Amino acid sequence: MRQTVYVAELHGHQALLVSERASSCGGCAGQSSCSTLGSWKEASGKGRILSLLVDNTLHAQEGDAVVIEVADDLLLKTAFRLYAIPMLYFIVVGGAVWLGTHSDVAASCSGIVSVVLYYLHLWRQGTPQDFDVRMVSVQ
């Protein structure tokens, strides 16, 4: 999805971009999850306002209109990475420990520890390049 936004502020090599949500977002199946992802902020009476800090790869200046691109499958990738994979870790590790020990407590604790370790790994790894918004052009 592409959208035209405006540069509100510059912060070193990054730009704070703001705009109202695109009209195409009204029909998106993942619309209710946008606030969960942290990109949409509710505005009083104006609908949703986009506020993103993005690498200023095009050297845009304050007040410039900029076209940004968000991968169409970003919501699905994010949900899989943050919910599905940890759930699989919990089930597989917990199940393996339960098969070995037949202890519900040990299986539950090991499943929880595996999920915590996975989230620590994600935190240390950072955001992958394809999970971010990118500037396409300055208008």
C-alpha positions as CSV (number, residue, x, y, z in Angstrom):
1,M,0.0,0.0,0.0
2,R,1.3,3.5,-0.8
3,Q,0.2,6.7,0.9
4,T,1.2,10.3,0.7
5,V,2.2,11.8,4.0
6,Y,4.0,15.0,5.2
7,V,7.3,15.5,7.0
8,A,6.5,17.1,10.4
9,E,9.9,17.0,12.0
10,L,13.5,15.9,11.3
11,H,15.4,13.9,13.9
12,G,18.9,13.3,12.6
13,H,18.7,10.8,9.8
14,Q,15.0,10.1,10.5
15,A,11.8,12.0,9.7
16,L,8.6,12.1,11.6
17,L,5.8,11.6,9.1
18,V,2.2,12.5,9.7
19,S,-1.1,12.2,7.8
20,E,-4.6,11.0,8.1
21,R,-5.1,7.3,7.3
22,A,-5.6,6.3,3.6
23,S,-9.2,5.8,2.5
24,S,-8.2,2.3,1.4
25,C,-7.6,1.5,5.1
26,G,-11.3,1.7,5.8
27,G,-11.8,-1.6,4.0
28,C,-8.8,-3.4,5.3
29,A,-9.4,-6.6,7.2
30,G,-6.6,-5.8,9.6
31,Q,-7.9,-2.2,10.4
32,S,-8.6,-3.0,14.0
33,S,-5.0,-4.2,14.5
34,C,-3.3,-1.0,13.3
35,S,-3.3,0.5,16.8
36,T,-1.8,-2.7,18.1
37,L,1.1,-2.4,15.7
38,G,1.6,1.1,17.0
39,S,1.4,3.0,13.8
40,W,-2.1,4.6,14.0
41,K,-3.0,7.1,16.7
42,E,-6.6,8.1,17.4
43,A,-7.2,11.8,16.9
44,S,-10.1,13.7,18.5
45,G,-12.8,13.9,15.9
46,K,-10.6,13.5,12.9
47,G,-10.4,9.7,12.5
48,R,-7.0,8.0,12.7
49,I,-3.7,9.9,12.3
50,L,-0.6,8.2,10.9
51,S,2.5,9.1,12.9
52,L,5.7,7.3,12.0
53,L,9.4,7.8,12.5
54,V,11.1,6.6,9.3
55,D,14.7,6.7,7.9
56,N,15.0,9.8,5.8
57,T,16.6,8.0,2.8
58,L,15.4,10.7,0.3
59,H,16.6,13.7,2.4
60,A,13.2,15.2,2.6
61,Q,12.7,18.5,4.4
62,E,10.1,19.6,6.9
63,G,6.8,20.2,5.1
64,D,7.6,18.0,2.1
65,A,5.0,15.6,0.9
66,V,6.4,12.1,0.8
67,V,5.1,8.9,-0.7
68,I,5.6,5.9,1.6
69,E,5.1,2.2,1.0
70,V,4.0,-0.4,3.4
71,A,4.1,-4.1,2.4
72,D,0.6,-5.5,2.0
73,D,1.5,-8.6,4.0
74,L,3.0,-6.7,6.9
75,L,0.1,-7.4,9.3
76,L,0.2,-11.1,8.5
77,K,4.0,-11.3,8.9
78,T,3.9,-9.4,12.2
79,A,1.1,-11.6,13.6
80,F,2.9,-14.8,12.7
81,R,6.2,-13.5,14.2
82,L,4.6,-12.3,17.4
83,Y,1.9,-14.8,18.1
84,A,2.1,-18.0,16.0
85,I,5.8,-18.8,16.4
86,P,5.8,-18.3,20.2
87,M,2.7,-20.5,20.5
88,L,4.4,-23.2,18.5
89,Y,7.5,-23.0,20.7
90,F,5.3,-23.3,23.8
91,I,3.5,-26.4,22.4
92,V,6.5,-28.2,21.0
93,V,8.9,-27.5,23.9
94,G,6.2,-28.1,26.6
95,G,5.0,-31.3,24.8
96,A,8.6,-32.6,24.5
97,V,9.2,-32.0,28.2
98,W,5.9,-33.6,29.2
99,L,6.6,-36.7,27.1
100,G,10.0,-37.0,28.8
101,T,8.9,-36.3,32.4
102,H,5.1,-36.6,32.5
103,S,5.1,-33.5,34.7
104,D,2.6,-30.8,33.8
105,V,4.5,-28.2,35.9
106,A,7.8,-28.9,34.2
107,A,6.1,-28.9,30.7
108,S,4.3,-25.6,31.4
109,C,7.4,-23.9,32.9
110,S,9.7,-25.0,30.0
111,G,7.1,-23.8,27.5
112,I,6.9,-20.4,29.2
113,V,10.7,-20.2,29.3
114,S,11.0,-21.1,25.6
115,V,8.5,-18.2,24.7
116,V,10.4,-15.7,26.9
117,L,13.7,-16.8,25.2
118,Y,12.1,-16.3,21.8
119,Y,10.9,-12.8,22.6
120,L,14.4,-11.9,24.0
121,H,15.8,-13.2,20.7
122,L,13.4,-11.0,18.8
123,W,14.3,-8.0,20.9
124,R,18.0,-8.4,20.4
125,Q,17.6,-9.1,16.7
126,G,15.6,-5.9,16.1
127,T,13.2,-5.1,13.3
128,P,13.9,-6.9,10.0
129,Q,14.3,-4.7,6.9
130,D,11.1,-5.9,5.2
131,F,9.0,-5.2,8.4
132,D,9.3,-1.4,8.0
133,V,7.8,1.5,6.1
134,R,10.0,3.0,3.4
135,M,10.1,6.3,1.6
136,V,9.4,6.0,-2.2
137,S,9.5,9.6,-3.5
138,V,9.3,13.2,-2.5
139,Q,6.6,15.2,-4.2
